[in-house]
Amino acid sequence: MKRIIFSFLICIFTGTSFACTTFCINKNGQIVFGRNYDWVTGAGIVYTNHRGLYKTSFKTDDGETISWVSKYGSITFNQYGKEFPTGGMNENGLVVELMWLDETRYPNRDSRPSVNVLQWIQYQLDHSANTEEVIATDAILRITGKGTPIHYLIADKGGNVASIEFLDGKMVVHKGGALPFPVLTNNTYKESSQTATALLKKNNETSSGNNSLDRFVQACSMIKQFSETNINMPVTDYAFSILDKVSQGAYTKWSIVYDISNKKIFFKTNTDRDIKIMRLTGFDFSCNGSSKMFNMNQEGKGDITSKFILPDKELKRKIIEQAVAESSSQVSISNKRKEEILNYEDAVKCK
């Protein structure tokens, strides 16, 4: 097992034990994005994030900070503090999610300001309306993550899907015709798509294994079957069936389905299997409104939009301390850094 010093590391994979899966389905114009979050702790908070907020990035050891004003409100899933999500969707229908990729090599330090691998997600949800705008930020912003090799799958309301990887110090993007399968696991997209192409040509053959490539092919096969046959099931339900199929058992802490077309988010956890629903249209994302939060592991079923509460500092501290303690075998987070994370959002104000 690896032990990593904390620099905003999520979804660490040391083999097949921890292994996230993401995918996008576009069926009859309804666009749905599925995500399994596999990790050693399921502690987490769902946050609302508002437009019109002035932010300066968390200082890294590898470059200058960058400041911006958020253009879009969003809903995010967070374990290690607000403003540092593992994924989420903004009110324009952009979804960003991360996964581990051993082959990742981030750009060397240059004149661009830098952000860590989690705040990169919040920056994109704040700043970008679609996948093309995310890709374009590479010209002005550099991602950094010591010991945290990550790649991303993103999708927007137009049905545009892209994988974003950092290989040999450069952003590598697969989209359009270069993205035949809207799926991502824990191998490079190039290797994964080549494997899927070879297997699916053999009468939709899939492997019976459960490693990264197996999960990639399994998700591809199920999406293909759903697209080409008349399976009588809502798209969101089918997305959950894929997530269940590629689940890693107790390590799958969260299963999330983003209904991009209808601006809804569905999720369940391994401690509460009831599906909860959030409607982005049910939140006030204006700058002067109060951010709200929801403990992911509390009981609830169906539409929980009205169940969000105002910021609770003690609950925030409790969740981050639980996440730190339960992931201590994999992640080392000092008390000083934990306090910096908890206090970071205090500097975020309306412009």
ABEGO torsion letter per residue (X at the ends): XBBBBBAGBBGBBAEAABBBBBBBBBBGGBBBBBBBBBBABABBBBBBBBBGBBBBBBBBAAEBBBBBBBABBBBBBBAAEBGBBAEEBBAAGBBBBBBBBAABBBBBBBABBBBBAAAAAAAAAAABABAAAAAAAAAABBBBBBGBBBBBBBBBAAGBBBBBBBBGGBBBBBBEAABABBBBBABBAAAAAAAAAAAAABGGBBBABABAAAAAAAAAAAAAAAAABBBBBBAAAAAAAAAAAABAEAABABBBBBBAAAGBBBBBBAABABBBBBBAAABBABAABBBBBBBAABBEBEBAAAABBBBBAAAAAAAAAAAAAAAAAABBBBAAAAAAAAAAAAABBBX
